[in-house]
Amino acid sequence: MKTLFFSLLISLCATNLFAQMIKPADPFAHTYSIVARDSATGEMAVGVQSHWFSVGTVVSWAEAGVGAIATQSFANVSFGPRGLALLREGKSPQQVLDELLRDDEAREYRQVAIIDPQGRVAVHTGNKCVDYAGHTSGTNFSVQANMMLNDKVWPAMAKSFEKNKNLPLAERVLAAMQAGQAAGGDIRGQQSAAILVVKGQSSNKPWEDKLIDLRVDDNPQPLQELERLLRVFRAYEHMNRGDLAIEKGNMQEAMQEYTAAEKMFPNNIEMQYWHAITLANGGKTAEAAAMLKKIFKKDKNWQEMTRRLPKAGLLQVSEKELKQLLGE
């Protein structure tokens, strides 16, 4: 199928008409995607899956307090940053879409969707997008697809998003993409996927406003891997909250968060390790030593790490307790 696709492109370019409209820099990001907003938190997201390498670096654009954009099919990547800039000026999604398409000679080969912090949506599917192609928009979301196996993909995504209101936005977006795949997905198969989530309002701290940015660039089961990464991300959220609880001196809350993280990611040695160190700092030396013994057996480097922690103030125990922790 891929060989046939590129043969077709060469044939089209030979006519010169197609070549005049589509620039060499325009990626062939044929795909399905969703732009969405969480009405409770205000968060905005873009989710995408495609049989194309690193699709998330092409399709997904979002900025806290500004909006989220998916640009695909024969993707005009400039629609991402240019669209966000226009939203930042106060234009509505429809006004932005109209302006982006106005001077684009290849507009009928484009597919683009835009959502803003108010949940307003604008979407375009050009009539030259490869079948099956289409879109469905609703309250706080738009789903769009092209080069699909059938015309059931985007309706399935919309149905999934609307029924999963109880899920956090990232999980809700992932569920919509999984529904699209189950309905048929990309006619070429799967290769890459991504989820990008930003805050609904800007804090003027960009490093804090991007909440989730997960990409699977090349994998035979990208949605399955994306689901795993999202689960790991949530586990580390518990770890971070545990660290914050320690900073505040709340050992009980820290232990609860570390335990929750380990349940979500039971094979991660580092989570077990910091759980043990927290126990040691809380005076539970014997319990911590028992955990560390199992960790050291798997990897001796963690034993050396433990020797270094007192100097950094991360392990506050006596010399006797340190030796007990080290198993000496």
Helices and strands as residue ranges (DSSP letters): H 2-14, H 17-21, E 28-29, E 31-37, E 44-50, H 56-59, E 60-63, E 67-74, H 79-88, H 93-102, G 107-109, E 110-115, E 121-125, E 134-138, E 141-145, H 153-163, H 169-182, E 192-198, H 206-209, E 210-216, H 222-247, H 251-264, H 269-281, H 285-298, H 301-312, H 319-326
